[in-house]
Amino acid sequence: MRGAVNQIDAAGRVMLPGLFDMHGHVSRWEGGLNLAAGVTSVRDMGNDNAELQQILDETANGTLLGPQVVPTGFLEGESPYSANMGFVVKNLDESKRAIDWYAEHGYPQLKIYNSFPKAILRASVAYAHGRGMRVSGHIPAGMQARDALDAGFDEIQHINQVMLNFVGSPATETRTLERFVLPAEKVAALDFEAPVVRKFIARLKQRQTVVDATLATFAFLKQKDGDINEPFVAIASHMPPDVQRAFHVGEMKIADAATLQRYEKSYAKMVEFVGRLYRAGVPLVAGTDELAGFTMQAELELLVKAGLTPAQAIQVATRNGARYTRTSDERGAISTGKLADLVLVDGEPTERIGDIRKVAAVITRGYLVYPREIHQALGIEPFVATVPALQALAPVSSNIASQ
């Protein structure tokens, strides 16, 4: 169907721009799940550089089913906790060489990770900016979010990294599970009207620092072993039995009812905090860092829970995704001259955000994809009963889904 002129009878369905997952770590198997959820662009936030290049090449030439990928260069420092993706550096010269490599390979953004040497952070950020790259990441050990802003961060990943600015200290070992446990324990008692909190929000707004909260990813903080994790309640019955069982496995040590209540309150306040950021004018993007496709849908539900309207949540996942991947000239909206990255949805997601799961068809890179066929091939009960008719030509998604 690529290159042909085709007509689709949408039959009253809602058409949206393709969604952006702004926090993925792409692999070769998950592309179908993303497209079936209406995710046509994924910002990869750290990967093996050679493997990522293979995915980029195969996606571009049409031999791999998947969304368009915007690569982010992963930069880490040496420590017993190091994540060995991308480049691991010891000093500023090594950092600059890594940044040069990413810039020369067309990466628009750099991601700093937990063990990056704090002594060279400011100079590294400035160098990346000089190469035309945005800079984001976790907050390096021994620092807090306000220090990352001082160093020039354009964006912060994960709601726990933001919360540690208030409930942790430079002495907090953020490369261990403490980066999860401490927010779960202490955010419940955090006063959002405290001057330190209000000042930090005002600074984020003034700098237009983006927050990639990945709220759905952090729902595990309040999940007791045996209970189903909140983001997957709506989809669990559609999944194969082994996947359903995995949704009930808790990752936190929740010893008693009082601890569970405290962790639930902490997580609820994290969701509330993201709503405060939005209302204050702090830019948000929608990312997952979890199960491809389905977690994006849950993330949008949590943005609505935080106080955004369904339409505003969809704008975060479309317009903002394009803006902060620097692809607004071709994606993120439906208008003449942009790529046909389009999603047809049953129901009315701008009124009921849960309808975002009812994706009937996706058009991307010249292909028509039917999520129903992808889900059936993967043993998932489809979320729509029928698909829109392609007039005059037979649909080609069966061939694509078999790749």
C-alpha positions as CSV (number, residue, x, y, z in Angstrom):
1,M,0.0,0.0,0.0
2,R,3.0,2.4,0.3
3,G,2.9,5.1,-2.3
4,A,-0.7,4.4,-3.3
5,V,-3.7,6.5,-2.9
6,N,-6.3,4.9,-0.7
7,Q,-9.6,5.7,1.0
8,I,-10.6,4.4,4.4
9,D,-14.1,4.5,5.7
10,A,-13.6,5.6,9.3
11,A,-17.3,4.9,10.1
12,G,-17.6,7.7,12.7
13,R,-14.4,6.8,14.6
14,V,-12.2,9.5,16.1
15,M,-8.9,10.3,14.4
16,L,-5.9,11.3,16.4
17,P,-2.2,12.0,15.6
18,G,0.1,9.1,16.4
19,L,1.1,9.0,20.0
20,F,4.7,9.5,21.3
21,D,6.1,7.3,24.0
22,M,8.8,9.5,25.3
23,H,10.5,6.9,27.5
24,G,11.2,3.6,25.9
25,H,14.1,1.2,25.7
26,V,13.2,-0.3,22.4
27,S,13.8,-4.0,21.5
28,R,13.1,-5.8,18.3
29,W,10.1,-7.7,19.6
30,E,7.9,-4.9,21.0
31,G,7.1,-2.8,17.9
32,G,3.8,-4.5,17.3
33,L,2.6,-3.7,20.8
34,N,3.5,0.0,20.3
35,L,1.7,0.3,17.0
36,A,-1.3,-1.6,18.2
37,A,-1.6,1.1,21.0
38,G,-1.4,3.9,18.5
39,V,2.2,4.7,19.4
40,T,3.9,5.6,16.2
41,S,7.0,7.3,17.7
42,V,9.2,6.2,20.6
43,R,12.0,8.1,22.1
44,D,14.6,5.6,23.1
45,M,16.2,6.6,26.4
46,G,19.2,4.3,26.5
47,N,20.3,1.2,24.6
48,D,23.2,-0.7,23.3
49,N,24.3,1.6,20.5
50,A,25.0,-1.1,17.9
51,E,21.7,-2.8,18.6
52,L,19.8,0.5,18.5
53,Q,21.3,1.3,15.1
54,Q,20.2,-2.0,13.7
55,I,16.6,-1.3,14.9
56,L,16.7,2.2,13.3
57,D,18.0,0.8,10.0
58,E,15.5,-2.1,9.9
59,T,12.6,0.1,10.8
60,A,13.5,2.7,8.2
61,N,13.8,0.1,5.4
62,G,10.5,-1.5,6.3
63,T,11.8,-4.9,7.4
64,L,11.0,-4.5,11.1
65,L,7.5,-3.8,12.4
66,G,7.7,-0.8,14.8
67,P,7.3,2.9,15.4
68,Q,9.7,5.5,14.4
69,V,12.5,5.8,17.0
70,V,14.1,9.0,18.1
71,P,17.5,8.0,19.7
72,T,18.9,9.4,23.0
73,G,22.5,9.0,23.8
74,F,23.2,7.2,27.1
75,L,26.0,8.5,29.2
76,E,27.1,6.9,32.5
77,G,30.0,7.0,34.9
78,E,32.1,4.2,36.4
79,S,30.9,2.7,39.6
80,P,29.8,-0.7,41.0
81,Y,26.2,0.4,40.1
82,S,27.0,1.4,36.5
83,A,24.4,0.7,33.7
84,N,26.6,-0.5,30.8
85,M,24.6,0.9,27.9
86,G,26.0,3.5,25.6
87,F,29.2,5.1,26.9
88,V,30.6,4.8,30.4
89,V,33.1,7.7,31.1
90,K,35.6,8.7,33.7
91,N,36.5,12.2,32.8
92,L,35.5,15.2,30.7
93,D,37.6,14.3,27.7
94,E,35.9,10.9,27.5
95,S,32.5,12.6,28.0
96,K,33.1,15.0,25.2
97,R,34.2,12.2,22.8
98,A,31.0,10.3,23.6
99,I,28.9,13.4,23.0
100,D,30.7,14.0,19.7
101,W,29.9,10.4,18.7
102,Y,26.2,10.9,19.5
103,A,26.0,14.2,17.7
104,E,27.7,12.9,14.6
105,H,25.3,10.0,14.5
106,G,22.3,12.3,14.6
107,Y,21.1,11.9,18.2
108,P,19.1,15.0,19.2
109,Q,19.3,14.3,23.0
110,L,21.6,13.1,25.7
111,K,20.6,11.1,28.8
112,I,22.7,11.3,32.0
113,Y,22.5,8.3,34.3
114,N,23.0,7.7,38.0
115,S,26.7,7.3,38.3
116,F,27.8,10.1,36.0
117,P,30.6,12.1,37.6
118,K,29.1,15.1,39.2
119,A,32.3,17.1,38.9
120,I,32.1,17.1,35.1
121,L,28.3,17.4,34.8
122,R,28.0,21.2,34.1
123,A,30.8,21.2,31.6
124,S,29.4,18.1,29.8
125,V,25.9,19.6,29.6
126,A,27.3,22.8,28.2
127,Y,29.3,20.8,25.6
128,A,26.2,18.9,24.6
129,H,24.3,22.1,24.2
130,G,27.1,23.4,22.1
131,R,26.6,20.4,19.8
132,G,22.9,21.2,19.5
133,M,21.7,18.5,21.8
134,R,19.1,18.6,24.6
135,V,20.2,17.0,27.9
136,S,18.1,15.1,30.4
137,G,18.4,12.2,32.8
138,H,18.3,10.8,36.3
139,I,19.9,12.9,39.0
140,P,23.5,11.7,39.4
141,A,24.4,10.3,42.8
142,G,25.4,13.0,45.3
143,M,23.2,15.6,43.7
144,Q,19.6,16.7,43.8
145,A,17.2,17.8,41.1
146,R,17.9,21.5,41.9
147,D,21.6,20.8,41.2
148,A,20.7,19.3,37.8
149,L,18.8,22.5,37.0
150,D,21.9,24.5,37.9
151,A,24.0,22.3,35.6
152,G,21.6,23.0,32.7
153,F,19.3,20.0,32.4
154,D,16.5,20.5,29.9
155,E,14.4,17.6,31.3
156,I,14.2,15.3,34.3
157,Q,13.2,11.6,34.0
158,H,10.9,9.9,36.5
159,I,8.7,11.3,39.2
160,N,10.8,9.7,42.0
161,Q,13.8,11.7,40.8
162,V,11.8,14.8,41.3
163,M,10.5,13.8,44.7
164,L,14.0,13.0,45.9
165,N,14.7,16.7,45.7
166,F,12.4,17.1,48.8
167,V,12.7,13.8,50.7
168,G,16.3,13.0,50.1
169,S,19.7,14.6,50.5
170,P,23.0,14.6,48.6
171,A,24.0,11.8,50.9
172,T,21.1,9.6,49.7
173,E,22.4,6.6,47.8
174,T,20.2,6.9,44.7
175,R,21.8,4.0,42.9
176,T,20.1,1.5,45.1
177,L,16.5,0.7,45.9
178,E,16.6,3.6,48.2
179,R,15.6,5.8,45.3
180,F,12.2,4.0,45.3
181,V,11.8,3.2,49.0
182,L,12.5,6.8,50.2
183,P,9.8,8.5,48.1
184,A,7.3,5.7,49.0
185,E,8.0,6.3,52.7
186,K,8.1,10.1,52.8
187,V,6.1,11.7,50.1
188,A,2.9,11.0,52.0
189,A,3.9,13.6,54.6
190,L,5.3,16.2,52.1
191,D,3.6,19.6,52.2
192,F,3.2,20.8,48.6
193,E,2.6,24.3,49.9
194,A,6.0,24.5,51.6
195,P,8.3,27.3,50.2
196,V,10.9,24.8,49.0
197,V,8.3,23.0,46.9
198,R,6.7,26.1,45.5
199,K,10.1,27.6,44.7
200,F,11.2,24.5,42.8
201,I,8.0,24.4,40.7
202,A,8.4,28.1,39.9
203,R,11.9,27.4,38.8
204,L,10.8,24.5,36.5
205,K,8.3,26.8,35.0
206,Q,10.7,29.7,34.5
207,R,13.3,27.4,32.8
208,Q,10.6,25.4,31.0
209,T,12.3,22.2,32.2
210,V,10.4,19.2,30.9
211,V,9.2,16.5,33.3
212,D,9.0,12.9,32.0
213,A,7.1,11.5,35.1
214,T,6.4,7.9,33.9
215,L,3.7,7.7,36.5
216,A,2.4,4.3,35.4
217,T,5.8,2.8,35.8
218,F,5.9,3.9,39.5
219,A,2.5,2.4,40.4
220,F,4.5,-0.6,41.6
221,L,5.4,1.5,44.7
222,K,2.0,0.8,46.2
223,Q,1.4,-2.7,44.8
224,K,1.2,-5.5,47.4
225,D,2.3,-8.9,46.2
226,G,-0.7,-10.7,45.0
227,D,-2.7,-7.6,44.0
228,I,-2.8,-6.5,40.4
229,N,-0.8,-3.4,39.5
230,E,-3.1,-0.5,38.8
231,P,-2.0,0.4,35.2
232,F,-2.9,-3.1,34.0
233,V,-6.3,-3.7,35.6
234,A,-8.2,-2.6,32.5
235,I,-6.2,-5.0,30.2
236,A,-5.5,-8.0,32.3
237,S,-8.4,-10.1,31.2
238,H,-7.3,-9.7,27.6
239,M,-3.8,-11.1,28.2
240,P,-2.5,-14.6,28.0
241,P,-2.5,-16.4,31.4
242,D,1.3,-16.0,32.1
243,V,1.1,-12.3,31.5
244,Q,-1.9,-12.0,33.8
245,R,0.0,-13.8,36.5
246,A,2.9,-11.4,36.1
247,F,0.7,-8.4,36.8
248,H,0.1,-9.7,40.3
249,V,3.8,-9.9,41.3
250,G,4.7,-7.1,43.7
251,E,8.2,-5.6,43.8
252,M,8.1,-3.7,47.1
253,K,8.4,-5.1,50.6
254,I,5.1,-4.0,52.1
255,A,5.0,-5.5,55.5
256,D,1.6,-4.5,56.9
257,A,-1.5,-2.5,56.3
258,A,0.0,0.7,57.7
259,T,2.9,0.6,55.3
260,L,0.5,-0.1,52.4
261,Q,-1.6,2.9,53.4
262,R,1.5,5.1,53.5
263,Y,2.8,4.0,50.2
264,E,-0.6,4.4,48.6
265,K,-0.8,8.0,49.9
266,S,2.7,8.7,48.7
267,Y,1.9,7.5,45.2
268,A,-1.4,9.4,45.1
269,K,0.5,12.6,46.0
270,M,3.0,11.9,43.2
271,V,0.1,11.8,40.8
272,E,-1.3,15.0,42.3
273,F,2.1,16.7,42.0
274,V,2.3,16.1,38.3
275,G,-1.1,17.8,38.0
276,R,0.3,20.7,40.0
277,L,3.2,20.9,37.6
278,Y,0.9,21.0,34.6
279,R,-1.3,23.7,36.1
280,A,1.8,25.8,36.9
281,G,2.9,25.7,33.3
282,V,5.7,23.1,33.6
283,P,5.9,21.1,30.3
284,L,5.2,17.4,30.5
285,V,5.8,14.5,28.2
286,A,4.2,11.0,28.3
287,G,6.6,8.1,28.8
288,T,6.4,4.5,29.9
289,D,9.6,2.6,30.7
290,E,7.3,-0.4,31.1
291,L,5.2,-2.8,29.0
292,A,5.2,-1.4,25.4
293,G,2.0,0.2,24.2
294,F,-0.3,-0.7,27.1
295,T,1.6,1.4,29.6
296,M,1.2,4.5,27.4
297,Q,-2.5,4.1,27.6
298,A,-2.3,3.8,31.4
299,E,0.0,6.8,31.6
300,L,-2.7,9.0,29.9
301,E,-5.3,7.7,32.4
302,L,-3.0,8.8,35.2
303,L,-2.5,12.2,33.7
304,V,-6.3,12.6,33.7
305,K,-6.3,11.4,37.3
306,A,-3.7,14.1,38.0
307,G,-6.2,16.7,36.8
308,L,-5.7,17.1,33.1
309,T,-8.6,16.8,30.8
310,P,-8.5,13.8,28.4
311,A,-7.8,16.2,25.5
312,Q,-4.9,17.8,27.4
313,A,-3.5,14.4,28.2
314,I,-3.6,13.5,24.5
315,Q,-1.9,16.7,23.6
316,V,0.9,15.8,26.0
317,A,1.4,12.5,24.2
318,T,1.2,14.1,20.7
319,R,2.0,17.8,20.4
320,N,4.6,17.8,23.3
321,G,6.1,14.6,22.1
322,A,6.8,16.1,18.7
323,R,8.0,19.4,20.3
324,Y,10.6,17.8,22.5
325,T,11.9,15.4,19.9
326,R,12.2,18.3,17.5
327,T,9.9,16.6,15.0
328,S,7.0,19.1,15.1
329,D,7.5,19.8,11.4
330,E,6.4,16.3,10.5
331,R,4.5,14.8,13.5
332,G,2.4,15.5,16.5
333,A,-0.7,17.0,14.8
334,I,-3.0,16.4,11.9
335,S,-2.4,19.0,9.3
336,T,-1.5,19.4,5.6
337,G,2.2,18.7,5.0
338,K,2.8,16.4,8.0
339,L,3.4,12.7,7.9
340,A,0.3,10.5,7.9
341,D,0.9,9.2,11.4
342,L,-2.8,8.7,12.2
343,V,-4.8,6.6,14.7
344,L,-8.5,5.7,14.4
345,V,-10.1,5.0,17.8
346,D,-13.6,3.6,18.6
347,G,-15.4,5.7,21.2
348,E,-14.5,9.2,22.3
349,P,-11.1,9.4,24.0
350,T,-11.2,13.2,24.3
351,E,-14.1,12.6,26.7
352,R,-13.3,9.2,28.1
353,I,-9.6,8.6,28.1
354,G,-10.0,4.8,28.6
355,D,-11.3,4.7,25.1
356,I,-7.7,5.2,24.0
357,R,-7.4,1.4,24.2
358,K,-9.9,0.9,21.4
359,V,-7.5,1.5,18.5
360,A,-9.1,0.2,15.3
361,A,-6.4,1.2,12.8
362,V,-3.0,2.9,12.6
363,I,-1.4,4.5,9.6
364,T,2.4,5.1,9.8
365,R,5.2,5.4,7.3
366,G,2.7,4.5,4.6
367,Y,1.5,1.3,6.1
368,L,-2.0,0.5,7.4
369,V,-1.9,-1.6,10.5
370,Y,-4.9,-3.2,12.2
371,P,-4.2,-3.7,16.0
372,R,-6.9,-6.4,16.1
373,E,-4.7,-8.6,13.9
374,I,-1.5,-7.9,15.9
375,H,-3.2,-8.7,19.2
376,Q,-4.7,-12.0,17.8
377,A,-1.2,-13.0,16.5
378,L,0.2,-12.4,20.0
379,G,-2.6,-14.3,21.9
380,I,-4.2,-11.1,23.2
381,E,-8.0,-10.7,23.1
382,P,-8.6,-7.7,20.8
383,F,-10.0,-4.4,22.2
384,V,-12.2,-3.7,19.1
385,A,-14.7,-5.9,17.3
386,T,-14.4,-4.6,13.8
387,V,-11.9,-2.7,11.7
388,P,-12.4,0.2,9.2
389,A,-12.8,-0.8,5.6
390,L,-10.1,0.0,3.1
391,Q,-11.9,0.8,-0.1
392,A,-10.8,-0.6,-3.4
393,L,-7.6,-2.3,-2.1
394,A,-7.1,-5.2,0.3
395,P,-5.5,-4.4,3.6
396,V,-1.8,-5.2,3.9
397,S,-1.5,-5.4,7.7
398,S,-1.4,-9.2,7.8
399,N,2.0,-9.2,6.0
400,I,3.3,-6.5,8.2
401,A,2.2,-8.2,11.4
402,S,4.1,-11.4,10.4
403,Q,7.5,-9.6,10.3
